[in-house]
Amino acid sequence: MGQQVIVKLKGIQFEEDGGKPIEVISCGERYEKNNKMYIIYDEITQEEVVNNTIKIGENEINIIKRGSRGTHLFFCEGKSSVTWYPTPFGELEVEIITTKLLIERREKQIIIKIVYDLNINHSYISECIVDMCITDK
């Protein structure tokens, strides 16, 4: 069993009318394996409980969501990644172009900032910012 943590995520997608932040606070678990750090937590949505894994490498982050709309997001500064996002109307092609990735590891806390451009089906949607704070209990 790993270290119990509190996971705080705040995301904002900038649109023409500004953008509304989305916040998630959850309890989870942190452990290390093969020089990578893993954060596992559940997110309760209106439809279901989504199991999330954040995999933190030296200069990259993977966010894996498991549920009816599971997806795998990859962030590495200066790189682009493509994934598929299922919806009731079919899958969407999602491209993430990471423009900034900061990972600050402290003794009992990890601070992460991701800034990326979001394209869906080859169309630019917006710039997005995700701030994460993972703190030992």
Helices and strands as residue ranges (DSSP letters): E 3-13, E 21-33, E 36-44, E 49-56, E 61-66, E 71-75, E 80-87, E 90-105, E 109-120, E 123-136
